[in-house]
């Protein structure tokens, strides 16, 4: 959504990820950019060049923090040292909201450094929501969770991914970072209609949107972030904006990174969708698809089961 409580009542427009190859251009040319997204873990340190560069960026630009290792869905307690370092960075950047992924990735203090898919059960939703609330209360800023691309599903799942996402954000009372490229990738890997996903989420909880490129292989699609956004993803983005309204949008480009100008121009393609929406009347309650709501939140307590689908 436009400015709302899940993005700190901000209206940030179109941003791009802050990446090392672009540092000289950004610091030297000072291009006009609505905002930059930073990977929090790259700056959770005590000093050195990363923080020096970050401070130079903060002097000129707005920054939003995006994390890759909070692992909201892990069953074990949150890493308190990680949270303390994260809060120090939050105070430095003044990020109006913070995002991380709806996934798990750590066991017994060991980290996979990957965004692993979750079983879509009521018990997993309950524990994940509890973790999100703890993080939000500790950091004292809004938190939004991102749907991940997935290449495996669990037999024990009790709902669809979009139903699970709605369940988690309702219980946690948090926002969504809606990644429309991830929705498309997962839809092709798991054979569902991506518009069913988009039409079922609660648009009033959308704090931010990600767009990105992906790669097609013979039996699966991979979320690679290494080339421009493809047409099917733009189509999903258009529908997301139609439902949620003009929303802070971020282009991810993390591999085979081209020039700053090429990345920025690709990101700015989103503006035509945002501008067209600002000229339309918002959808009313009769136009929107009602988000999924569970009738029995106490149902599922099953343990993790076997994997039904895996990457080919």
Secondary structure, 3 states (H helix, E strand, C coil): CCCCHHHCCCCCCEEEECCHHHHHHHHHHCCCCCEEEEEHHHHCCCCCHHHHHHHHHHHHCCEEEECCCCCCCCCCCCCHHHHHHHHHHHHHHCCCEEEEECCEEEECCEEEEEEECCCCCHHHHHHHHHHHHHHHHHHCCEEEEECCCCCCEECCCCCCHHHHHHHHHHHHCCEEEEEHHHHHHHHHHHCCCHHHHHHHCCHHHEEEEEEECCEECCCCEECCCCCCCCHHHHHHHHHHHHHHCCCCEEEECCCCCCCHHHHHHHHHCCHHHHHHHHCCCCCCCCCCCCCCCCCCCCCCCCCCCCEEECCC
